[in-house]
Amino acid sequence: MTEAKLKTELAVLLYEKQKLSMELATRLADMDRIQLQFLLGGRHISVNYNEAEFEEDLQTVDQSKAARQHGSR
């Protein structure tokens, strides 16, 4: 097993046991959030989603909308 694969497996295991946040798990696995969520979903592991992460996602959506509107002018 490669070091990268080992880190990914460790990140998944610790995330599943709620020992790592999504942010820390993505750092350990060297993946972005979407990649890790797809990996978790493929293994039928629920994504732990809290209010702070929801708020962060809303800000990201708002920033994305604003950037698209600004770029289309």
mmCIF file of the N, C-alpha and C atoms, coordinates in Angstrom:
data_MODEL
# 
_entry.id   MODEL 
# 
loop_
_atom_site.group_PDB 
_atom_site.id 
_atom_site.type_symbol 
_atom_site.label_atom_id 
_atom_site.label_alt_id 
_atom_site.label_comp_id 
_atom_site.label_asym_id 
_atom_site.label_entity_id 
_atom_site.label_seq_id 
_atom_site.pdbx_PDB_ins_code 
_atom_site.Cartn_x 
_atom_site.Cartn_y 
_atom_site.Cartn_z 
_atom_site.occupancy 
_atom_site.B_iso_or_equiv 
_atom_site.pdbx_formal_charge 
_atom_site.auth_seq_id 
_atom_site.auth_comp_id 
_atom_site.auth_asym_id 
_atom_site.auth_atom_id 
_atom_site.pdbx_PDB_model_num 
ATOM 1   N N  . MET A 1 1  ? 0.843   -1.173 0.000   1.00 0.00 ? 1  MET A N  1 
ATOM 2   C CA . MET A 1 1  ? 0.000   0.000  0.000   1.00 0.00 ? 1  MET A CA 1 
ATOM 3   C C  . MET A 1 1  ? 0.892   1.241  0.000   1.00 0.00 ? 1  MET A C  1 
ATOM 4   N N  . THR A 1 2  ? 0.574   2.177  -0.849  1.00 0.00 ? 2  THR A N  1 
ATOM 5   C CA . THR A 1 2  ? 1.368   3.405  -0.926  1.00 0.00 ? 2  THR A CA 1 
ATOM 6   C C  . THR A 1 2  ? 1.062   4.315  0.263   1.00 0.00 ? 2  THR A C  1 
ATOM 7   N N  . GLU A 1 3  ? 1.937   5.260  0.481   1.00 0.00 ? 3  GLU A N  1 
ATOM 8   C CA . GLU A 1 3  ? 1.732   6.218  1.568   1.00 0.00 ? 3  GLU A CA 1 
ATOM 9   C C  . GLU A 1 3  ? 0.461   7.029  1.333   1.00 0.00 ? 3  GLU A C  1 
ATOM 10  N N  . ALA A 1 4  ? 0.214   7.429  0.102   1.00 0.00 ? 4  ALA A N  1 
ATOM 11  C CA . ALA A 1 4  ? -0.979  8.215  -0.221  1.00 0.00 ? 4  ALA A CA 1 
ATOM 12  C C  . ALA A 1 4  ? -2.248  7.415  0.063   1.00 0.00 ? 4  ALA A C  1 
ATOM 13  N N  . LYS A 1 5  ? -2.254  6.142  -0.335  1.00 0.00 ? 5  LYS A N  1 
ATOM 14  C CA . LYS A 1 5  ? -3.420  5.285  -0.099  1.00 0.00 ? 5  LYS A CA 1 
ATOM 15  C C  . LYS A 1 5  ? -3.639  5.077  1.405   1.00 0.00 ? 5  LYS A C  1 
ATOM 16  N N  . LEU A 1 6  ? -2.560  4.886  2.131   1.00 0.00 ? 6  LEU A N  1 
ATOM 17  C CA . LEU A 1 6  ? -2.648  4.719  3.576   1.00 0.00 ? 6  LEU A CA 1 
ATOM 18  C C  . LEU A 1 6  ? -3.236  5.959  4.242   1.00 0.00 ? 6  LEU A C  1 
ATOM 19  N N  . LYS A 1 7  ? -2.789  7.136  3.817   1.00 0.00 ? 7  LYS A N  1 
ATOM 20  C CA . LYS A 1 7  ? -3.318  8.383  4.369   1.00 0.00 ? 7  LYS A CA 1 
ATOM 21  C C  . LYS A 1 7  ? -4.806  8.531  4.057   1.00 0.00 ? 7  LYS A C  1 
ATOM 22  N N  . THR A 1 8  ? -5.204  8.151  2.848   1.00 0.00 ? 8  THR A N  1 
ATOM 23  C CA . THR A 1 8  ? -6.618  8.224  2.463   1.00 0.00 ? 8  THR A CA 1 
ATOM 24  C C  . THR A 1 8  ? -7.453  7.296  3.334   1.00 0.00 ? 8  THR A C  1 
ATOM 25  N N  . GLU A 1 9  ? -6.980  6.075  3.504   1.00 0.00 ? 9  GLU A N  1 
ATOM 26  C CA . GLU A 1 9  ? -7.718  5.107  4.323   1.00 0.00 ? 9  GLU A CA 1 
ATOM 27  C C  . GLU A 1 9  ? -7.814  5.571  5.774   1.00 0.00 ? 9  GLU A C  1 
ATOM 28  N N  . LEU A 1 10 ? -6.752  6.134  6.287   1.00 0.00 ? 10 LEU A N  1 
ATOM 29  C CA . LEU A 1 10 ? -6.749  6.652  7.648   1.00 0.00 ? 10 LEU A CA 1 
ATOM 30  C C  . LEU A 1 10 ? -7.724  7.828  7.777   1.00 0.00 ? 10 LEU A C  1 
ATOM 31  N N  . ALA A 1 11 ? -7.712  8.707  6.808   1.00 0.00 ? 11 ALA A N  1 
ATOM 32  C CA . ALA A 1 11 ? -8.621  9.855  6.826   1.00 0.00 ? 11 ALA A CA 1 
ATOM 33  C C  . ALA A 1 11 ? -10.073 9.391  6.811   1.00 0.00 ? 11 ALA A C  1 
ATOM 34  N N  . VAL A 1 12 ? -10.390 8.417  5.968   1.00 0.00 ? 12 VAL A N  1 
ATOM 35  C CA . VAL A 1 12 ? -11.757 7.892  5.887   1.00 0.00 ? 12 VAL A CA 1 
ATOM 36  C C  . VAL A 1 12 ? -12.164 7.261  7.214   1.00 0.00 ? 12 VAL A C  1 
ATOM 37  N N  . LEU A 1 13 ? -11.309 6.438  7.763   1.00 0.00 ? 13 LEU A N  1 
ATOM 38  C CA . LEU A 1 13 ? -11.610 5.762  9.023   1.00 0.00 ? 13 LEU A CA 1 
ATOM 39  C C  . LEU A 1 13 ? -11.827 6.762  10.159  1.00 0.00 ? 13 LEU A C  1 
ATOM 40  N N  . LEU A 1 14 ? -10.923 7.732  10.277  1.00 0.00 ? 14 LEU A N  1 
ATOM 41  C CA . LEU A 1 14 ? -11.043 8.718  11.354  1.00 0.00 ? 14 LEU A CA 1 
ATOM 42  C C  . LEU A 1 14 ? -12.251 9.629  11.155  1.00 0.00 ? 14 LEU A C  1 
ATOM 43  N N  . TYR A 1 15 ? -12.558 9.940  9.907   1.00 0.00 ? 15 TYR A N  1 
ATOM 44  C CA . TYR A 1 15 ? -13.740 10.747 9.633   1.00 0.00 ? 15 TYR A CA 1 
ATOM 45  C C  . TYR A 1 15 ? -15.002 9.965  9.999   1.00 0.00 ? 15 TYR A C  1 
ATOM 46  N N  . GLU A 1 16 ? -15.038 8.692  9.593   1.00 0.00 ? 16 GLU A N  1 
ATOM 47  C CA . GLU A 1 16 ? -16.205 7.862  9.876   1.00 0.00 ? 16 GLU A CA 1 
ATOM 48  C C  . GLU A 1 16 ? -16.449 7.745  11.382  1.00 0.00 ? 16 GLU A C  1 
ATOM 49  N N  . LYS A 1 17 ? -15.391 7.691  12.157  1.00 0.00 ? 17 LYS A N  1 
ATOM 50  C CA . LYS A 1 17 ? -15.495 7.579  13.615  1.00 0.00 ? 17 LYS A CA 1 
ATOM 51  C C  . LYS A 1 17 ? -15.633 8.954  14.278  1.00 0.00 ? 17 LYS A C  1 
ATOM 52  N N  . GLN A 1 18 ? -15.767 9.997  13.461  1.00 0.00 ? 18 GLN A N  1 
ATOM 53  C CA . GLN A 1 18 ? -15.943 11.379 13.898  1.00 0.00 ? 18 GLN A CA 1 
ATOM 54  C C  . GLN A 1 18 ? -14.779 11.872 14.746  1.00 0.00 ? 18 GLN A C  1 
ATOM 55  N N  . LYS A 1 19 ? -13.584 11.411 14.390  1.00 0.00 ? 19 LYS A N  1 
ATOM 56  C CA . LYS A 1 19 ? -12.363 11.858 15.056  1.00 0.00 ? 19 LYS A CA 1 
ATOM 57  C C  . LYS A 1 19 ? -11.687 12.979 14.271  1.00 0.00 ? 19 LYS A C  1 
ATOM 58  N N  . LEU A 1 20 ? -12.065 13.131 12.992  1.00 0.00 ? 20 LEU A N  1 
ATOM 59  C CA . LEU A 1 20 ? -11.553 14.205 12.141  1.00 0.00 ? 20 LEU A CA 1 
ATOM 60  C C  . LEU A 1 20 ? -12.726 14.934 11.510  1.00 0.00 ? 20 LEU A C  1 
ATOM 61  N N  . SER A 1 21 ? -12.592 16.238 11.368  1.00 0.00 ? 21 SER A N  1 
ATOM 62  C CA . SER A 1 21 ? -13.574 17.020 10.625  1.00 0.00 ? 21 SER A CA 1 
ATOM 63  C C  . SER A 1 21 ? -13.367 16.771 9.130   1.00 0.00 ? 21 SER A C  1 
ATOM 64  N N  . MET A 1 22 ? -14.316 17.208 8.337   1.00 0.00 ? 22 MET A N  1 
ATOM 65  C CA . MET A 1 22 ? -14.184 17.081 6.884   1.00 0.00 ? 22 MET A CA 1 
ATOM 66  C C  . MET A 1 22 ? -12.917 17.810 6.424   1.00 0.00 ? 22 MET A C  1 
ATOM 67  N N  . GLU A 1 23 ? -12.690 18.994 6.953   1.00 0.00 ? 23 GLU A N  1 
ATOM 68  C CA . GLU A 1 23 ? -11.523 19.784 6.558   1.00 0.00 ? 23 GLU A CA 1 
ATOM 69  C C  . GLU A 1 23 ? -10.217 19.044 6.853   1.00 0.00 ? 23 GLU A C  1 
ATOM 70  N N  . LEU A 1 24 ? -10.109 18.507 8.053   1.00 0.00 ? 24 LEU A N  1 
ATOM 71  C CA . LEU A 1 24 ? -8.882  17.793 8.410   1.00 0.00 ? 24 LEU A CA 1 
ATOM 72  C C  . LEU A 1 24 ? -8.736  16.493 7.624   1.00 0.00 ? 24 LEU A C  1 
ATOM 73  N N  . ALA A 1 25 ? -9.843  15.819 7.377   1.00 0.00 ? 25 ALA A N  1 
ATOM 74  C CA . ALA A 1 25 ? -9.796  14.576 6.593   1.00 0.00 ? 25 ALA A CA 1 
ATOM 75  C C  . ALA A 1 25 ? -9.349  14.860 5.157   1.00 0.00 ? 25 ALA A C  1 
ATOM 76  N N  . THR A 1 26 ? -9.826  15.965 4.582   1.00 0.00 ? 26 THR A N  1 
ATOM 77  C CA . THR A 1 26 ? -9.393  16.289 3.218   1.00 0.00 ? 26 THR A CA 1 
ATOM 78  C C  . THR A 1 26 ? -7.906  16.618 3.171   1.00 0.00 ? 26 THR A C  1 
ATOM 79  N N  . ARG A 1 27 ? -7.422  17.277 4.194   1.00 0.00 ? 27 ARG A N  1 
ATOM 80  C CA . ARG A 1 27 ? -5.984  17.587 4.247   1.00 0.00 ? 27 ARG A CA 1 
ATOM 81  C C  . ARG A 1 27 ? -5.150  16.313 4.359   1.00 0.00 ? 27 ARG A C  1 
ATOM 82  N N  . LEU A 1 28 ? -5.568  15.413 5.255   1.00 0.00 ? 28 LEU A N  1 
ATOM 83  C CA . LEU A 1 28 ? -4.829  14.175 5.444   1.00 0.00 ? 28 LEU A CA 1 
ATOM 84  C C  . LEU A 1 28 ? -4.852  13.323 4.177   1.00 0.00 ? 28 LEU A C  1 
ATOM 85  N N  . ALA A 1 29 ? -6.002  13.250 3.522   1.00 0.00 ? 29 ALA A N  1 
ATOM 86  C CA . ALA A 1 29 ? -6.150  12.435 2.310   1.00 0.00 ? 29 ALA A CA 1 
ATOM 87  C C  . ALA A 1 29 ? -5.604  13.140 1.076   1.00 0.00 ? 29 ALA A C  1 
ATOM 88  N N  . ASP A 1 30 ? -5.247  14.415 1.212   1.00 0.00 ? 30 ASP A N  1 
ATOM 89  C CA . ASP A 1 30 ? -4.779  15.234 0.088   1.00 0.00 ? 30 ASP A CA 1 
ATOM 90  C C  . ASP A 1 30 ? -5.799  15.220 -1.053  1.00 0.00 ? 30 ASP A C  1 
ATOM 91  N N  . MET A 1 31 ? -7.055  15.501 -0.676  1.00 0.00 ? 31 MET A N  1 
ATOM 92  C CA . MET A 1 31 ? -8.169  15.555 -1.624  1.00 0.00 ? 31 MET A CA 1 
ATOM 93  C C  . MET A 1 31 ? -8.944  16.841 -1.374  1.00 0.00 ? 31 MET A C  1 
ATOM 94  N N  . ASP A 1 32 ? -9.724  17.235 -2.368  1.00 0.00 ? 32 ASP A N  1 
ATOM 95  C CA . ASP A 1 32 ? -10.644 18.331 -2.076  1.00 0.00 ? 32 ASP A CA 1 
ATOM 96  C C  . ASP A 1 32 ? -11.913 17.730 -1.478  1.00 0.00 ? 32 ASP A C  1 
ATOM 97  N N  . ARG A 1 33 ? -12.753 18.583 -0.985  1.00 0.00 ? 33 ARG A N  1 
ATOM 98  C CA . ARG A 1 33 ? -13.950 18.154 -0.261  1.00 0.00 ? 33 ARG A CA 1 
ATOM 99  C C  . ARG A 1 33 ? -14.865 17.266 -1.110  1.00 0.00 ? 33 ARG A C  1 
ATOM 100 N N  . ILE A 1 34 ? -15.058 17.656 -2.367  1.00 0.00 ? 34 ILE A N  1 
ATOM 101 C CA . ILE A 1 34 ? -15.946 16.898 -3.245  1.00 0.00 ? 34 ILE A CA 1 
ATOM 102 C C  . ILE A 1 34 ? -15.393 15.496 -3.490  1.00 0.00 ? 34 ILE A C  1 
ATOM 103 N N  . GLN A 1 35 ? -14.100 15.386 -3.726  1.00 0.00 ? 35 GLN A N  1 
ATOM 104 C CA . GLN A 1 35 ? -13.492 14.073 -3.941  1.00 0.00 ? 35 GLN A CA 1 
ATOM 105 C C  . GLN A 1 35 ? -13.711 13.169 -2.732  1.00 0.00 ? 35 GLN A C  1 
ATOM 106 N N  . LEU A 1 36 ? -13.489 13.716 -1.539  1.00 0.00 ? 36 LEU A N  1 
ATOM 107 C CA . LEU A 1 36 ? -13.663 12.919 -0.334  1.00 0.00 ? 36 LEU A CA 1 
ATOM 108 C C  . LEU A 1 36 ? -15.125 12.542 -0.137  1.00 0.00 ? 36 LEU A C  1 
ATOM 109 N N  . GLN A 1 37 ? -16.038 13.459 -0.416  1.00 0.00 ? 37 GLN A N  1 
ATOM 110 C CA . GLN A 1 37 ? -17.455 13.148 -0.270  1.00 0.00 ? 37 GLN A CA 1 
ATOM 111 C C  . GLN A 1 37 ? -17.876 12.031 -1.220  1.00 0.00 ? 37 GLN A C  1 
ATOM 112 N N  . PHE A 1 38 ? -17.367 12.042 -2.452  1.00 0.00 ? 38 PHE A N  1 
ATOM 113 C CA . PHE A 1 38 ? -17.663 10.958 -3.386  1.00 0.00 ? 38 PHE A CA 1 
ATOM 114 C C  . PHE A 1 38 ? -17.101 9.631  -2.875  1.00 0.00 ? 38 PHE A C  1 
ATOM 115 N N  . LEU A 1 39 ? -15.897 9.666  -2.341  1.00 0.00 ? 39 LEU A N  1 
ATOM 116 C CA . LEU A 1 39 ? -15.290 8.457  -1.798  1.00 0.00 ? 39 LEU A CA 1 
ATOM 117 C C  . LEU A 1 39 ? -16.121 7.918  -0.632  1.00 0.00 ? 39 LEU A C  1 
ATOM 118 N N  . LEU A 1 40 ? -16.517 8.807  0.269   1.00 0.00 ? 40 LEU A N  1 
ATOM 119 C CA . LEU A 1 40 ? -17.340 8.400  1.401   1.00 0.00 ? 40 LEU A CA 1 
ATOM 120 C C  . LEU A 1 40 ? -18.676 7.830  0.934   1.00 0.00 ? 40 LEU A C  1 
ATOM 121 N N  . GLY A 1 41 ? -19.292 8.493  -0.015  1.00 0.00 ? 41 GLY A N  1 
ATOM 122 C CA . GLY A 1 41 ? -20.573 8.027  -0.543  1.00 0.00 ? 41 GLY A CA 1 
ATOM 123 C C  . GLY A 1 41 ? -20.458 6.646  -1.176  1.00 0.00 ? 41 GLY A C  1 
ATOM 124 N N  . GLY A 1 42 ? -19.368 6.426  -1.893  1.00 0.00 ? 42 GLY A N  1 
ATOM 125 C CA . GLY A 1 42 ? -19.140 5.130  -2.514  1.00 0.00 ? 42 GLY A CA 1 
ATOM 126 C C  . GLY A 1 42 ? -18.985 4.018  -1.494  1.00 0.00 ? 42 GLY A C  1 
ATOM 127 N N  . ARG A 1 43 ? -18.625 4.391  -0.289  1.00 0.00 ? 43 ARG A N  1 
ATOM 128 C CA . ARG A 1 43 ? -18.467 3.413  0.794   1.00 0.00 ? 43 ARG A CA 1 
ATOM 129 C C  . ARG A 1 43 ? -19.650 3.436  1.758   1.00 0.00 ? 43 ARG A C  1 
ATOM 130 N N  . HIS A 1 44 ? -20.683 4.171  1.384   1.00 0.00 ? 44 HIS A N  1 
ATOM 131 C CA . HIS A 1 44 ? -21.910 4.282  2.188   1.00 0.00 ? 44 HIS A CA 1 
ATOM 132 C C  . HIS A 1 44 ? -21.630 4.831  3.589   1.00 0.00 ? 44 HIS A C  1 
ATOM 133 N N  . ILE A 1 45 ? -20.741 5.820  3.638   1.00 0.00 ? 45 ILE A N  1 
ATOM 134 C CA . ILE A 1 45 ? -20.410 6.497  4.893   1.00 0.00 ? 45 ILE A CA 1 
ATOM 135 C C  . ILE A 1 45 ? -21.099 7.858  4.865   1.00 0.00 ? 45 ILE A C  1 
ATOM 136 N N  . SER A 1 46 ? -21.905 8.117  5.869   1.00 0.00 ? 46 SER A N  1 
ATOM 137 C CA . SER A 1 46 ? -22.638 9.378  5.938   1.00 0.00 ? 46 SER A CA 1 
ATOM 138 C C  . SER A 1 46 ? -21.682 10.549 6.130   1.00 0.00 ? 46 SER A C  1 
ATOM 139 N N  . VAL A 1 47 ? -22.032 11.640 5.482   1.00 0.00 ? 47 VAL A N  1 
ATOM 140 C CA . VAL A 1 47 ? -21.256 12.870 5.637   1.00 0.00 ? 47 VAL A CA 1 
ATOM 141 C C  . VAL A 1 47 ? -21.776 13.594 6.869   1.00 0.00 ? 47 VAL A C  1 
ATOM 142 N N  . ASN A 1 48 ? -20.876 13.912 7.781   1.00 0.00 ? 48 ASN A N  1 
ATOM 143 C CA . ASN A 1 48 ? -21.216 14.678 8.980   1.00 0.00 ? 48 ASN A CA 1 
ATOM 144 C C  . ASN A 1 48 ? -21.257 16.146 8.575   1.00 0.00 ? 48 ASN A C  1 
ATOM 145 N N  . TYR A 1 49 ? -22.413 16.730 8.638   1.00 0.00 ? 49 TYR A N  1 
ATOM 146 C CA . TYR A 1 49 ? -22.606 18.080 8.128   1.00 0.00 ? 49 TYR A CA 1 
ATOM 147 C C  . TYR A 1 49 ? -23.200 18.920 9.242   1.00 0.00 ? 49 TYR A C  1 
ATOM 148 N N  . ASN A 1 50 ? -22.431 19.891 9.726   1.00 0.00 ? 50 ASN A N  1 
ATOM 149 C CA . ASN A 1 50 ? -22.932 20.701 10.834  1.00 0.00 ? 50 ASN A CA 1 
ATOM 150 C C  . ASN A 1 50 ? -23.326 22.091 10.353  1.00 0.00 ? 50 ASN A C  1 
ATOM 151 N N  . GLU A 1 51 ? -23.849 22.873 11.267  1.00 0.00 ? 51 GLU A N  1 
ATOM 152 C CA . GLU A 1 51 ? -24.348 24.203 10.925  1.00 0.00 ? 51 GLU A CA 1 
ATOM 153 C C  . GLU A 1 51 ? -23.238 25.123 10.403  1.00 0.00 ? 51 GLU A C  1 
ATOM 154 N N  . ALA A 1 52 ? -22.069 25.040 10.994  1.00 0.00 ? 52 ALA A N  1 
ATOM 155 C CA . ALA A 1 52 ? -20.949 25.890 10.548  1.00 0.00 ? 52 ALA A CA 1 
ATOM 156 C C  . ALA A 1 52 ? -20.561 25.554 9.111   1.00 0.00 ? 52 ALA A C  1 
ATOM 157 N N  . GLU A 1 53 ? -20.543 24.275 8.767   1.00 0.00 ? 53 GLU A N  1 
ATOM 158 C CA . GLU A 1 53 ? -20.224 23.877 7.392   1.00 0.00 ? 53 GLU A CA 1 
ATOM 159 C C  . GLU A 1 53 ? -21.311 24.329 6.425   1.00 0.00 ? 53 GLU A C  1 
ATOM 160 N N  . PHE A 1 54 ? -22.560 24.272 6.869   1.00 0.00 ? 54 PHE A N  1 
ATOM 161 C CA . PHE A 1 54 ? -23.672 24.752 6.057   1.00 0.00 ? 54 PHE A CA 1 
ATOM 162 C C  . PHE A 1 54 ? -23.516 26.245 5.771   1.00 0.00 ? 54 PHE A C  1 
ATOM 163 N N  . GLU A 1 55 ? -23.204 27.017 6.792   1.00 0.00 ? 55 GLU A N  1 
ATOM 164 C CA . GLU A 1 55 ? -23.000 28.453 6.623   1.00 0.00 ? 55 GLU A CA 1 
ATOM 165 C C  . GLU A 1 55 ? -21.841 28.739 5.669   1.00 0.00 ? 55 GLU A C  1 
ATOM 166 N N  . GLU A 1 56 ? -20.772 27.966 5.799   1.00 0.00 ? 56 GLU A N  1 
ATOM 167 C CA . GLU A 1 56 ? -19.628 28.126 4.907   1.00 0.00 ? 56 GLU A CA 1 
ATOM 168 C C  . GLU A 1 56 ? -20.027 27.839 3.463   1.00 0.00 ? 56 GLU A C  1 
ATOM 169 N N  . ASP A 1 57 ? -20.822 26.800 3.255   1.00 0.00 ? 57 ASP A N  1 
ATOM 170 C CA . ASP A 1 57 ? -21.290 26.465 1.913   1.00 0.00 ? 57 ASP A CA 1 
ATOM 171 C C  . ASP A 1 57 ? -22.177 27.562 1.340   1.00 0.00 ? 57 ASP A C  1 
ATOM 172 N N  . LEU A 1 58 ? -23.032 28.141 2.179   1.00 0.00 ? 58 LEU A N  1 
ATOM 173 C CA . LEU A 1 58 ? -23.875 29.244 1.718   1.00 0.00 ? 58 LEU A CA 1 
ATOM 174 C C  . LEU A 1 58 ? -23.032 30.431 1.270   1.00 0.00 ? 58 LEU A C  1 
ATOM 175 N N  . GLN A 1 59 ? -21.988 30.734 2.014   1.00 0.00 ? 59 GLN A N  1 
ATOM 176 C CA . GLN A 1 59 ? -21.096 31.836 1.637   1.00 0.00 ? 59 GLN A CA 1 
ATOM 177 C C  . GLN A 1 59 ? -20.408 31.536 0.309   1.00 0.00 ? 59 GLN A C  1 
ATOM 178 N N  . THR A 1 60 ? -20.000 30.296 0.123   1.00 0.00 ? 60 THR A N  1 
ATOM 179 C CA . THR A 1 60 ? -19.352 29.906 -1.127  1.00 0.00 ? 60 THR A CA 1 
ATOM 180 C C  . THR A 1 60 ? -20.309 30.070 -2.303  1.00 0.00 ? 60 THR A C  1 
ATOM 181 N N  . VAL A 1 61 ? -21.556 29.657 -2.122  1.00 0.00 ? 61 VAL A N  1 
ATOM 182 C CA . VAL A 1 61 ? -22.560 29.798 -3.181  1.00 0.00 ? 61 VAL A CA 1 
ATOM 183 C C  . VAL A 1 61 ? -22.789 31.275 -3.488  1.00 0.00 ? 61 VAL A C  1 
ATOM 184 N N  . ASP A 1 62 ? -22.926 32.086 -2.454  1.00 0.00 ? 62 ASP A N  1 
ATOM 185 C CA . ASP A 1 62 ? -23.135 33.525 -2.655  1.00 0.00 ? 62 ASP A CA 1 
ATOM 186 C C  . ASP A 1 62 ? -21.956 34.159 -3.396  1.00 0.00 ? 62 ASP A C  1 
ATOM 187 N N  . GLN A 1 63 ? -20.737 33.787 -3.027  1.00 0.00 ? 63 GLN A N  1 
ATOM 188 C CA . GLN A 1 63 ? -19.553 34.326 -3.693  1.00 0.00 ? 63 GLN A CA 1 
ATOM 189 C C  . GLN A 1 63 ? -19.500 33.882 -5.152  1.00 0.00 ? 63 GLN A C  1 
ATOM 190 N N  . SER A 1 64 ? -19.868 32.650 -5.390  1.00 0.00 ? 64 SER A N  1 
ATOM 191 C CA . SER A 1 64 ? -19.877 32.131 -6.753  1.00 0.00 ? 64 SER A CA 1 
ATOM 192 C C  . SER A 1 64 ? -20.897 32.860 -7.613  1.00 0.00 ? 64 SER A C  1 
ATOM 193 N N  . LYS A 1 65 ? -22.088 33.092 -7.055  1.00 0.00 ? 65 LYS A N  1 
ATOM 194 C CA . LYS A 1 65 ? -23.122 33.828 -7.785  1.00 0.00 ? 65 LYS A CA 1 
ATOM 195 C C  . LYS A 1 65 ? -22.653 35.245 -8.099  1.00 0.00 ? 65 LYS A C  1 
ATOM 196 N N  . ALA A 1 66 ? -22.067 35.890 -7.107  1.00 0.00 ? 66 ALA A N  1 
ATOM 197 C CA . ALA A 1 66 ? -21.597 37.263 -7.291  1.00 0.00 ? 66 ALA A CA 1 
ATOM 198 C C  . ALA A 1 66 ? -20.501 37.316 -8.356  1.00 0.00 ? 66 ALA A C  1 
ATOM 199 N N  . ALA A 1 67 ? -19.616 36.352 -8.361  1.00 0.00 ? 67 ALA A N  1 
ATOM 200 C CA . ALA A 1 67 ? -18.536 36.327 -9.346  1.00 0.00 ? 67 ALA A CA 1 
ATOM 201 C C  . ALA A 1 67 ? -19.098 36.116 -10.758 1.00 0.00 ? 67 ALA A C  1 
ATOM 202 N N  . ARG A 1 68 ? -20.092 35.254 -10.887 1.00 0.00 ? 68 ARG A N  1 
ATOM 203 C CA . ARG A 1 68 ? -20.701 35.013 -12.200 1.00 0.00 ? 68 ARG A CA 1 
ATOM 204 C C  . ARG A 1 68 ? -21.430 36.247 -12.692 1.00 0.00 ? 68 ARG A C  1 
ATOM 205 N N  . GLN A 1 69 ? -22.157 36.912 -11.777 1.00 0.00 ? 69 GLN A N  1 
ATOM 206 C CA . GLN A 1 69 ? -22.885 38.121 -12.166 1.00 0.00 ? 69 GLN A CA 1 
ATOM 207 C C  . GLN A 1 69 ? -21.931 39.222 -12.564 1.00 0.00 ? 69 GLN A C  1 
ATOM 208 N N  . HIS A 1 70 ? -20.854 39.339 -11.835 1.00 0.00 ? 70 HIS A N  1 
ATOM 209 C CA . HIS A 1 70 ? -19.866 40.376 -12.137 1.00 0.00 ? 70 HIS A CA 1 
ATOM 210 C C  . HIS A 1 70 ? -19.170 40.069 -13.474 1.00 0.00 ? 70 HIS A C  1 
ATOM 211 N N  . GLY A 1 71 ? -18.904 38.820 -13.730 1.00 0.00 ? 71 GLY A N  1 
ATOM 212 C CA . GLY A 1 71 ? -18.217 38.411 -14.957 1.00 0.00 ? 71 GLY A CA 1 
ATOM 213 C C  . GLY A 1 71 ? -19.079 38.507 -16.194 1.00 0.00 ? 71 GLY A C  1 
ATOM 214 N N  . SER A 1 72 ? -20.421 38.493 -16.030 1.00 0.00 ? 72 SER A N  1 
ATOM 215 C CA . SER A 1 72 ? -21.309 38.521 -17.191 1.00 0.00 ? 72 SER A CA 1 
ATOM 216 C C  . SER A 1 72 ? -21.656 39.927 -17.634 1.00 0.00 ? 72 SER A C  1 
ATOM 217 N N  . ARG A 1 73 ? -21.117 40.910 -16.968 1.00 0.00 ? 73 ARG A N  1 
ATOM 218 C CA . ARG A 1 73 ? -21.429 42.307 -17.320 1.00 0.00 ? 73 ARG A CA 1 
ATOM 219 C C  . ARG A 1 73 ? -20.536 42.814 -18.383 1.00 0.00 ? 73 ARG A C  1 
# 
